[in-house]
């Protein structure tokens, strides 16, 4: 039985889609911290009633903040997740359980030197976003060590269909949106900026694989892993791929934004090998970009009708 908290988000929805037996407590009132905590605690009790001693997993993939958000915006997110972790520690469901936290490799290692980074690289967040993610990681390790097997998944730049276009993030989705609207793409960092892009369904496969591994170990310890493609791609290369996929020229407009100071020039990662796993599917970047472009085209067509 799998409960994905944040199943409406980009990564959470992909993980939830690949869960065989899903628990859905209904929407969480995220806009009000007190109400969100109350709903989460109530849902935890309902989840516990459903486990009946069976194998279960809880995955925290919630979070509305981005690298452009302020410290104040993250206070609520961290306090809500910490309150849930305390509730889980005090009353874990019966049966063989495990917990996974979806974190941000780019946010946690934005200030780390000498890329590529791996699971042993010292965290060095430089933005409120990165600091909040690291706080959540530390809280999960502190609250659940000795209680549940816990895997902290530092994910590189995840992309895929369903990106929230109201957020100042998701470069590939913005590329598609600008292409079909025939607008220039506004960039706030140099086109030489390098990121590790991984398709959301590939993230989901790896999160489930890690959960299977920690379920087998039965050790109530906390483990940090990196989930990434292992390939660095510059923005210039990404724009070229997008042009090839769409058969259109994408004009670029360079600009400035306060959040650009939180963007490192090179965020490459070394994925953590998953024990007893020989092969996991990896979506080639052009294939993934095509899927995002198709999704944006479909959404724009729906909006116009």
C-alpha positions in Angstrom: 0.0 0.0 0.0 1.6 3.3 -1.1 0.6 6.8 0.0 2.2 9.6 -2.1 1.9 12.9 -0.3 1.9 15.5 -3.0 0.5 13.2 -5.7 -0.8 16.2 -7.6 2.8 17.5 -8.3 5.1 16.7 -11.2 7.2 14.0 -9.5 4.5 12.9 -7.0 2.0 12.2 -9.8 4.5 10.1 -11.7 5.3 8.1 -8.5 1.7 7.6 -7.8 0.9 6.5 -11.3 3.5 3.7 -10.9 2.2 2.6 -7.5 0.3 -0.7 -7.7 -1.9 -0.2 -4.7 -2.6 3.5 -3.9 -3.9 5.2 -0.9 -5.8 8.4 -1.6 -7.1 10.4 1.4 -8.4 13.2 -0.8 -7.0 16.8 -1.2 -4.8 18.3 1.5 -5.6 22.0 2.3 -2.0 23.2 1.8 -2.9 26.9 1.8 -3.5 26.7 5.6 -0.7 25.1 7.6 -2.9 24.2 10.6 -5.5 22.6 8.5 -2.9 20.8 6.4 -1.4 19.2 9.5 -4.8 18.2 10.9 -5.7 16.6 7.6 -2.4 14.8 7.3 -2.7 13.3 10.8 -6.3 12.2 10.1 -5.1 10.6 6.9 -2.3 8.9 8.6 -4.8 7.2 11.0 -6.9 6.1 8.0 -3.8 4.8 6.2 -2.8 2.8 9.3 -6.3 1.2 9.4 -5.7 0.1 5.8 -2.2 -1.4 6.2 -3.4 -4.3 8.5 0.1 -5.4 8.9 0.9 -5.5 5.2 3.9 -4.0 3.5 3.5 -0.2 3.0 5.3 2.9 1.9 4.8 6.6 2.5 6.5 9.0 0.0 6.7 12.8 0.8 6.7 14.6 -2.6 4.9 17.7 -1.6 6.2 21.3 -2.0 5.1 24.4 -3.8 8.2 26.5 -3.4 10.8 27.1 -6.1 14.3 28.7 -6.2 12.6 32.0 -6.6 10.6 31.7 -3.3 11.6 33.4 -0.1 12.5 32.1 3.3 9.1 33.0 4.6 7.4 31.0 2.0 9.3 27.9 3.1 8.7 28.2 6.8 5.2 26.7 6.4 6.3 23.9 4.2 9.0 22.8 6.6 6.8 23.1 9.7 4.0 21.0 8.1 6.4 18.3 6.9 8.1 18.2 10.4 4.7 17.9 12.1 3.8 15.0 9.9 7.2 13.3 10.6 6.6 13.6 14.3 3.2 12.1 14.0 4.6 9.2 12.0 7.3 8.7 14.6 4.8 8.6 17.4 2.4 6.2 15.7 3.8 4.4 12.7 1.4 2.0 10.9 1.7 -1.7 11.7 3.5 -3.9 9.2 6.7 -3.6 7.2 6.9 0.0 6.3 9.3 2.5 4.7 9.4 6.2 4.1 10.9 8.2 1.2 11.5 11.9 1.0 11.8 13.6 -2.4 14.4 16.3 -2.1 16.3 18.4 -4.6 19.9 17.6 -5.6 20.3 20.9 -7.3 19.0 22.9 -4.4 21.0 21.0 -1.7 24.3 21.1 -3.8 23.9 24.5 -5.4 27.0 25.8 -3.6 29.0 22.6 -3.7 32.4 22.8 -5.5 33.8 20.4 -8.2 30.9 18.8 -10.0 29.7 16.1 -10.7 28.2 15.6 -7.2 27.3 12.3 -5.6 25.6 11.1 -2.4 28.7 11.7 -0.4 29.1 15.4 -1.5 28.8 17.8 1.4 25.5 19.8 1.1 25.9 23.5 0.4 22.6 25.2 -0.3 22.7 28.8 -1.3 19.0 29.6 -1.6 15.9 29.5 0.7 14.7 26.5 -1.5 17.9 24.5 -0.9 18.1 25.3 2.8 14.4 24.2 3.2 15.1 20.9 1.4 18.1 20.2 3.6 16.0 21.0 6.7 13.4 18.5 5.6 16.1 15.9 5.0 17.6 16.4 8.5 14.1 16.3 10.1 13.4 13.0 8.3 16.6 11.4 9.5 16.2 12.7 13.0 12.6 11.7 13.5 12.6 8.3 11.7 16.0 6.8 12.4 15.4 3.8 14.6 11.7 3.8 13.7 11.5 3.2 9.9 13.8 2.5 7.0 14.1 5.9 5.3 15.5 6.9 1.9 16.2 10.5 1.1 16.0 10.9 -2.6 18.0 13.9 -4.0 16.5 14.3 -7.5 18.2 16.3 -10.2 16.2 18.5 -12.7 13.0 16.4 -13.2 10.9 17.2 -16.2 7.9 15.7 -17.9 4.2 16.3 -18.9 2.0 18.1 -16.4 4.4 20.9 -15.3 2.8 23.7 -13.3 3.2 26.6 -15.7 2.5 29.2 -13.0 5.8 28.5 -11.3 9.1 30.1 -12.3 10.6 26.7 -13.1 10.5 23.9 -15.7 12.7 25.2 -18.5 11.7 22.5 -20.9 8.0 23.3 -20.4 8.7 27.0 -20.8 10.5 26.2 -24.1 7.4 24.4 -25.4 5.1 27.2 -24.2 7.1 29.9 -25.8 7.5 27.9 -29.0 3.7 27.4 -29.5 2.9 30.9 -28.4 5.5 32.3 -30.7 7.1 34.2 -27.9 10.8 34.6 -27.0 12.1 32.5 -24.2 13.4 34.8 -21.4 16.6 33.3 -19.8 18.1 34.6 -16.6 21.3 32.5 -16.7 23.9 31.9 -19.5 23.2 29.3 -22.1 26.4 27.5 -21.0 24.6 26.6 -17.7 24.6 22.8 -17.3 21.9 20.7 -15.7 21.1 17.0 -15.3 17.6 16.4 -16.7 15.7 13.3 -15.8 12.2 12.3 -17.0 9.6 12.0 -14.3 8.7 8.4 -15.1 12.4 7.5 -14.7 12.4 9.2 -11.3 9.3 7.2 -10.3 10.9 3.8 -11.3 14.0 4.6 -9.3 12.1 5.8 -6.2 10.1 2.5 -6.2 13.3 0.5 -6.7 14.9 2.2 -3.7 11.8 1.6 -1.6 12.0 -2.1 -2.5 15.6 -2.2 -1.5 15.1 -0.6 1.9 12.0 -2.9 2.5 14.3 -5.9 2.0 16.9 -4.5 4.4 14.5 -4.0 7.3 17.0 -1.7 8.9 15.4 1.5 10.4 18.2 3.7 9.2 18.3 6.8 7.0 20.0 6.7 3.6 20.8 9.5 1.2 20.7 8.7 -2.5 21.0 10.7 -5.7 18.5 10.1 -8.5 19.7 11.6 -11.8 20.4 10.7 -15.4 24.1 11.1 -15.0 24.4 13.3 -18.1 25.0 17.1 -18.1 23.2 19.2 -20.7 23.8 22.9 -21.4 20.8 25.2 -22.0 22.2 25.8 -25.5 22.1 22.1 -26.3 18.6 21.9 -24.8 17.3 24.7 -27.0 18.8 22.9 -30.0 17.0 19.7 -29.1 13.8 21.6 -28.6 14.1 23.2 -32.0 14.8 19.8 -33.6 11.7 18.3 -31.9 9.4 21.2 -32.8 10.9 22.0 -36.2 10.7 25.6 -35.2 13.3 28.3 -34.3 13.1 29.4 -30.7 14.2 33.0 -30.1 16.1 33.7 -26.8 15.9 36.9 -24.8 18.5 37.3 -22.1 17.3 39.1 -18.9 17.9 39.3 -15.2 15.9 38.1 -12.2 16.8 38.0 -8.5 16.6 34.2 -8.4 19.5 33.9 -10.9 22.0 34.4 -8.1 20.9 31.1 -6.7 21.6 29.3 -10.0 25.0 27.5 -10.1 26.7 27.2 -13.5 27.2 23.5 -13.4 24.9 20.9 -11.7 25.9 17.5 -12.8 25.4 14.4 -10.7 26.5 10.8 -10.3 23.4 8.6 -9.6 23.6 6.3 -6.6 23.7 2.6 -7.8 20.7 0.7 -6.7 21.6 -2.7 -5.1 20.5 -5.8 -7.0 19.2 -3.8 -9.9 20.8 -4.5 -13.3 18.8 -2.3 -15.6 16.3 0.5 -15.2 14.7 2.4 -18.2 16.1 5.8 -19.1 14.3 8.1 -21.3 16.5 9.8 -23.9 16.4 13.6 -23.6 14.9 14.2 -27.2 12.2 11.6 -26.5 11.3 13.3 -23.1 11.4 16.8 -24.7 9.0 15.6 -27.4 6.6 14.2 -24.7 6.6 17.6 -23.0 6.0 19.5 -26.2 3.1 17.2 -27.1 1.6 17.8 -23.6 1.9 21.6 -23.9 0.4 21.6 -27.4 -2.5 19.5 -26.1 -3.1 21.8 -23.1 -3.0 24.9 -25.3 -5.5 23.3 -27.7 -7.8 22.5 -24.9 -7.5 26.0 -23.5 -8.4 27.6 -26.8 -11.6 25.5 -27.1 
